[in-house]
Amino acid sequence: MEQVWSILLVAAINFAAAFFQGATGFGYALLSMAVMPVFLPMWECSAISAVTVVTIGIQMTLTLRKELELRRIVLPLLSCLVTVNLGLYMLDQFHELLLRIILAGLLLLVTALFFLMRRRKLALPNRWYTAVGAGLITGLSTGMFNIVGPFLLLYYMNVCPSPLGMKACLEFSFLISGLYSSAMHLLVYHNINLQVAPLLVASAAAALLAGVLGLKLFRKIDKEKISLVAYVLLPLMAVNLIISGLG
């Protein structure tokens, strides 16, 4: 019975996180990786998130394939893949509490960056070093927590001419980085196994349903209000991660 409740809880969390991403273009891993570690070990959460990211990426890439501009994603994506292994190594070697502190710090950093850019109407320069920097940081966060979106989102927001084009680039980046991370979890670190299989299936199924519903709202939803919700929730989740890790 305990396993059934765990499966239902993981499915509910990933449904909500995938719906948020479908409706706004970002946020799946930020939300899922902020909540799941409260009752699951970090390595297990990372494996679940990796497989779910692939599921979301396939769904969204197929749906938005006409909006995808590959030339815009080559440099940041290659840079991302360079540091994924380092992030996975840190996940494997670091203590659970240290990982929680790093993730909490990342949540706070992302919140501050979004708030600063929104408040001061700042824009990142469209230069090669911006693409490389966004990719390298994303690789670390992808390896440790499968958080692909925040830093690439800041980059794509400034180089993509349309919201759907930005979302297509971001979702394809999720797909490629998620495939690489999943392969490493499966073949090298063995975090994807029969023990977590029910959680993986439940999470992926919930994310597919949420993606269909979330994408329908993408053109209609008030992005400003959703952003404000994220600004409030992410810091609270960061604090909760550390408190639960000390308990």
N, C-alpha and C positions, 0 to 999 in steps of 0.2 A: 504493500500500500504506500509506503514511503517513497518508493521509486516512481509510482504512478503520480504522486503529487509533485515530485521533482520534475517529471516530464511535462506535466501540465503547466507548472510554474515557468520552466524554461521556454515552452511554447508561447506562453502569454507575454513574457518579457521580449522575446524576439519578434513576436507579432507587432507589439507596440513600437519597438525600435525600427523595424523595417517599414512600418507605416509612416513613421516620422520621416524617414529618409525618402520614401516614395513621394511624400507630399511636399518636402522642402528641398530635396537634393543632397542632404547630408545628415549625419548624426546617428546612423545605425550602431556602429561600434562604440561610439562615445556613450550612448545610452545603455546598450546591452552589457558592455564591459564595466560600466559603473554599477550595475545592479547585480549581475550574476555572481561576482566574487563575494557577495555577502553570504552566500550559502554553498558555493562551489569553490574548489581550489583554482588558482589563477591559470595553471596549465590547461585544465579542463575547459575553462571558459574561453581561453584563447583558441583551442582546437574547435570548439563549437562555433565560435565566431568566424573562424577561417572558412569552414565549410559553408556557413550561411552566407558569407560575403560572396562566395563563388555562385551560389544559387541566385542571389539578388543580381549579381553582375551579369549572368547569362540572361536572366529575364529582361533586365532593363536595356542591355546592349542590343538584344534582338528587337525590342520594341522601338528603340531610338536610333537604329542603325543608319537611317538616312541623315541624321543630324551629326554623325560622328566625323570629326576631322583628325585623322591619324597624325598628321604632321605636327599638331599642337601637343601631342602627348608623348612623343618619342623620347625627348630629352628628360623630362621629369620622371617618366616611368623607368627608363634605364638607370637613372640615378637612384631611384627607389630600390630597385633590385640589388644594387651594390651593398646596401646596408641592412637588408632584411635578415641575413644570416647573423649579423652582430646582435640584432634585436632578439632573435631566437636564442642565441647563446646566453644573453642576459636573462631571458625568461627561465632558462634551464638552470642557471647558476645562482641567481640572486635569491635572497630570502623572501618569503611571501610578503612580510611587512614592508620591506624595501620596495618591492614591486608595486604594492598598494600606494606607497608614498609617491613613487614616480608617476603612476597613473593619475593620482589626485593632482599632482603638480601640472601634468599635461592638461587635465580638465580645466584647471584654473588659468593656465596660459592661453588655451584656446578661447576661453570666455573673454579674457582681457584683450586678445587680438581682435576678435570680432567686434567687441564694444568700442575699442579705440578706432578701428577703421570706419565703423558706422557713425560714430560721434563726430569724427573730424573729416569724414569723407575722403579718406586716404586711399591711394591706389598703388599697388606694387608695380615697379618698372618692368616692362616686357623685355627682359634681357636674358641671356643664356644662364648667367649666374643665379638669377632668381629661380629659373626652372630647376637648376641643379640643386640649389639649396632646399627648395621645397621638396624635391625628390629624396634627398639624403635624410632629412628629418622624418619624412613619411616612412622610409624604409625601417628606421628604428622603431617607430610607433607601430608599424605593421608587424614586425617580428615579435615584439613583446605583447601587443594587445590586439592586433588586427585592426587598428585604428588607421584607416587610409585617408579619410576625407578632409579633415580640417585644413591642413597646410596646402594640399593640392587644390582644395576649394578656393582658398585665398588667391592662388595663382591663376586658376582657370577663370575665376570671376573677372580677372583683368585682361585676359587674352582672348576669350571666346566672345563672339559678337552677339550671341543670343542666349537666353536662359536655357533653352532646350539643348543648344550646342554645348553649353557648360555642363549640363547634366549628363549628356552622352559621353563626353570626355571623362568625367568623373566616374561614371558607372563602368566604363571600359577599364579604367585604371584599377577600380575595385576588383574586377574580374581577373586581370592578369596578376596583380599582386596577391590576391586571394588564392589563385591556383598555385603559385609558387610557395606561398606560406603553407598551404594544405599539404603539398607534396613533402615539404620538410617535416611537418608534424607527423605525417604518416611514415615516411621512409627513414628518417634520421632520429627523431625524438620519440617516435612511437606513441604519441599522444592521441592519435586517432586509432581506436581499437574497438573490440566488441563491447567493452565496458561502457563506452560513451555513445555507442551506435544509436540506442533509442533516443537519446537527447539530440543527436545530430539530425536524425530523421524528423523529429518533432519540430525542431527549430527551423529546418529548411522548409517544411510544409507550411508552417505558420508564416514564414517570410514571403513565400510565393503568394499566398492569399493577401497578405498585407500590401505587397507590391502592386497588385492589381487595383486595390482600393485606393492606395496612396497616390498612384500616378494619375488617377482620375481627378484628384484634387489639386495636382501640381499647378495647373493653369488658373485655378480659381482661388486658391487659399491666400489669405493675407500673410505674405512672407514676413512682414514687420512684426506682427503679433506672435508668429511662431518663433522668430528670433528672440523676442523678449522672454518667451517661456524658457528657451534654452539658456538665456543669461541667468535666469533664476535657478533653474534645475541643476545645471552643471556644477556650480559651486557647492550646492547642498549635497550632491552625490559625492563630490570630492571629500567633503568632511565626513560623510557617512562611511566611505571606504576606509578611512584611517581609524575611525572609532570602532568599526566592526573588526578591524584587524588587531586592535589592541585588546579586544574582549576575549 
